[in-house]
Amino acid sequence: MGDYDAMFVDLLKGHGLSFRTYAVVDDQFPASVEECDGWLITGSKHGAYEPHGWIPPLEQFIRDVYEDGRPMVGICFGHQIIAQALGGTVEKYSKGWAVGRQDYLIDGQPVALNAWHQDQVTKLPPGATVIGQNAFCDNAALLYDHRILTVQPHPEHTAAFVGRLAESRGRGLVPDELLDEAIERLDQPTQHQSVADRMAAFLKRGA
């Protein structure tokens, strides 16, 4: 159903953005934070705390962007690696998985988004403000001095994608009852477009 870069191009279409992709897992890094006007770090099958050789240079790049002041958005793994790079803690959450449609409060407003994660930001880094959470995830959306916006769930995940993911990769990894509940909720709407609009505005220097 497409890689993450294509999913985000589709999610953010109509906002006048153009995109360039860097596969950091293959050691493809920008030469400078100035190569783009804003930055987006997507989800990943890897954990932020895993000992991959590309993790430290990615963390340094995040710190460089933060110091430079260009806008950055992080989603799921992006949310986690940004927090870790700036002094927070990411762990495999002891209470397990969040999969499928989840209800959050973001800036005090109810927002439903699809999620797929076991890792969480469990300790905030300096300068991070919690703007979104629910009972399962205390730090579901973070804002860093209006420079960086991060979200734990996946606004780019469509209902069709969640359904395919549940059946093709979820069984044997995620408890069946959670997968069954996620599949039952596939026809319920999410507010992914409002989150996409905010992401695009943030990248274009709105908040």
N, C-alpha and C positions, 0 to 999 in steps of 0.2 A: 504493500500500500504506500510505498515511498519512504525515503529516509527522512530524518528529522528536518534537514535543511529545506526539503520540498514542502513538508507539512507547515513550516513557519512562513514560507513564501505564500502559501495558500491562505493561512490564517490572517496574515497581515496585508493581503491584497487590497487595493483600493485606497491606500494611504500614501501613495507616491514614493514608496521606498524602493531602493535597489539593493541587491544582496550580493555578497561574496562569501564563500564558504571556506573554512579552514578545518581540516580533519586533524585535530590535535592528537587524537589517538594514534595517528600515523606520523606524529612529529611534524605536522604542517602548522607552523606558527606564523603570525604576522611579524614582519621585520620591525614594526613600530606601532604604537597605539594610534598613530596619525594616519594609518592606512585606511581607516573607516571613520565616519562621523559618530557612530555609535556601535555598541557591541551587544550580541546576544549569545548566551551560553545555553545550549539545549540540554535535554535529558541524555542519559547514558545507561548502558547495562552495568557499568563499573561503579564501585563505591568510591566516594571522595577520599576515604581513608586507606584505600588499597595501595600497595607499593609499586605503582607503575612509574616508569621513567618520565612520562609526560606530565605527571601531576605537579611536581615542583615548578617547572617552567610555566605551567598554566596558572598556578597560584601567584607567581611573580608577575605575570602579565596582568592578572586581576588587580594586584596592588598598584601596578603602573597606571592602569586605566583610572583607578580611584584617585590617585594623586594628580593625574592629568585633568580629570574633571569631565571627560566625555561620558555621555550616558551609557549605562550598561544594564541589561535585563538578564536575569537568570531564571530558568525553569527546571524544576525537579533537581536533577544532578547539578545544574547551573546554580540553583538556589543554595544547594549544599556546599559546593566547592567555593563559592564566593564567601559564604560565612566562614568556612574553614581557613581560607586564605587570609581573611581579615582578623583572625584570632578567635573564632568560635569553635564549637565542637560538633562533629557529625558522628552519629552512632547508628547501629542497627537497633531499631526500637524494640524494646522488650515486649510490647503488647502486639507486635506483629504487623500485618499488612493493612493498607488502605487501597482498595481497588474499586474502580467504577465511580459512579456519581456520588459525590460527597457534598454536604452542605457546610458552608463557611460563613463567617461574618468578616467582611472586608470593609474597613472604614465604617464599621457599624451597620453595614447593609448586608442582607442575606444574598449570598452568591453560591450557586451550585456549579461545580466543575468536576470533570473526570480526573481521577487520581490513579497512580500505580506506583506504590513505593512501600518499602519497609524501613529504609534509612530516614532519619530525621535530623534536623538541627536541634540539638538538645541544650546547647549553651550559646547564648548570643555573643557575637563579637562586639567590641566597643563601637559606638556610633550607629548601631542597628536599632530601629524602632519597629515593634510589631504592629502591623496594620491589618493582619488577617489571622484567624485561628478558628479551630473548632475543638470539641471535647477530646478528639483523638490526637490532634496536632496543634500544640501551643504556638508554634512559630511557623504558621502556614504562609505568611506573606510578610516581607520585610522591606523597609525603606531605609536607605543609608544617605542621610543628609541631602536628599533630593538628587543624589548622583547615581545611585544604583537602586533598582527595583527588582525584587525577586519573589517568586511564587513557587510553592511546593507542588501543587497539583498541575495538571497538563491541559491548558486551554486548547492546545493543538490536537488533542485526542478526540476524534469523533466517536459517536456511538458505535459505528461500524467497526472502527479500529479496536475499540475496547472489546467488542464481542469476539473479533478474530483473535485478539491477544489472549483473552481468557481461555479460548478453546485450544489454541495452538501452542501456547507457552505456559499458561497458568496451571494446568492440571499437573499435580505432583509437586508443584512449587508453592502454590498458594492454597490454603484450605478450601475444599470444595464448596463449603457453605458460603464463603465470601464470594467465590466466583459465581455461584448460582444467584446470589443476591444482586451482584453486579449485572448479570445478564437480565434479570427481571426488571432492572431499572433502566435498561437501554432506551426505552421509548419516552423517558422523562426528560424534559428540556434542561439545558444548562445555560449559563450566562457567559459562555466562552467569548461571544462577540464583544461584550462590554469590556471584558478583560483585554481582549486583543486591541480594542480601541485605546484603552489606557496605555498599553505597551507601546503602541505606535506613537501616541502623543508624547510619551516619556522619551522615546528615542529621538523624537523631533524637538525635544526640549520643553515639553509640557509635563505636567504631573497630575 
